[in-house]
Amino acid sequence: MTWLTKILSRAFPKPHLTNSNSGKTFEEIENDLGVFRYDELGFSIAYEDFTKRLEWADITQLNVYKVDQMTIDRIDMEIVYGDKSFSISEELPGWYQFVLKTKEVFPTIPIDWELAIIHPAFATNYRTIYDRSA
């Protein structure tokens, strides 16, 4: 567990995790690959009726933002590839490992973007954390 995730897990516990994570500790959830599978070229997601395979080289932009859910916020990430995109949320099993992997693959991603996006509460705080054209 990194120092950042230790701080975040203590300061902002995740009580709204999906049922697929129930019964697991935060550390187990954080280390779980979840619905993601990785190889040297990219990753795949298989969740419910959504299946997607994407190569890292095809990603043109990663945008993060919060969604106000009345009593809590949820962090989402929009993955843009060409003129298409899809979004994932921190509730998706494997989120934490995916975030770590994106930081490895795209070293220009700010290491502390999670801290920057959480304040102020209930604000969207939309940010582009990776832009291939930049």
N, C-alpha and C positions, 0 to 999 in steps of 0.2 A: 504494500500500500504506500503510495507516495505521500509526502507531507501535505500536499494540497488536498488530496482526497480524505486524509485523516481529519484535517480541519473542517472540510465541508461536511463530512459524515457526522461530526459532533455538533457543528453549528446548525446544520440544516438536514435533519434526519428525513428519510424518504418514506413516509407512512403510506404513500399513495401508489406503491408498486403494484404491478399487475398480479393477478392470481398465480401466474406461472412462476412467480418468485416467492410465493408465500412459504413460510417455514424456513427460509434461508436467512443467514446472518448477512449484514451489510457487506462484510468481507467476501463471503461466498458469492453474493450478487455481483460485486465489483470485479471479481476474477473470472466470472463465467463468460464464455464466448457467446452464450445465448443463441440467437437465431442467425448469427453471423458465422461464415466460414471464410478463411483467408488463404491465399496462396501468394506467390511472389509477384503476380501481376495485378491482383485485385481482391475482390471479395464477393460473396453472394449472401443474400438474405432470403430466408424461407420462413414466412410467418403467416399463419392462417391461410388465406387465399392469395397472398402476395408473394411472388418469387421474382428475384432480380439478381442478375450477375452484372458486375460493373468492374472495369479495369480502372486502376488509379489514374492512369494517363488520360482517361476520358473525362475525368472530373474537371470542370472549368471554374466552379465556384462552390464554396461552402458558406452558408449563411446561418446564423444562429439568432434565436429570439425566444422570448417568453410568451406563454399563453396564460392569461389570467383565468383561473378556474374558481373564482369567487373567494375561497379561503386559502388557496395556495396557488403558486405559479408552477408551470411545467416548462422545462426547457426543450425546445425543438431545434432540429437542424435540417435545413433544406440542402439537398445534394443536387447540384445543377451539373448536367452533362449535355453539352451542345445546347439545343433549344428545348430540352426536356428537363424535368426535375421531379423529385419526390421528397417527402419529409419523413423523418423519424423523430421519436421523442425519447426523453430520458426514461420513460416507462418501458421501453422496448428491451427485452432481455438481451444482454450483451452490450448495452449502451456504453458502459464505462470502458470496456476494452476497445470498442470502436473509436471512442474519443482519443484514447491513448495511441491507437494505431494511426489515426489521421495526423497526430502530432509527429509521429515517426516518419511517415511518408511525405508530409508537407512541412518541412522545418520552419517555414515562415509563419505558420500558425502561432499566434501568441500563446505562450505556455500557460498563462493565467486568464484566458478568456472567460472561464467559468466564473471567476470572482468578479470580473468586470460586468458580466451580464446580470448578476443577481440583485444588484442595487440600482435604482430604488425598486422596492417591491411593487408588484402589480403594474409595472411599466413594461412595454414590449421590449425595449432595449435591443432592437434589431442591429446586428453587426455582420459584416462580411469578414470572416476570419481567414479565408483563402480565396484568392482571385488569380487564376493563371495568367491573365493578361496584365496584371500589375507588375 
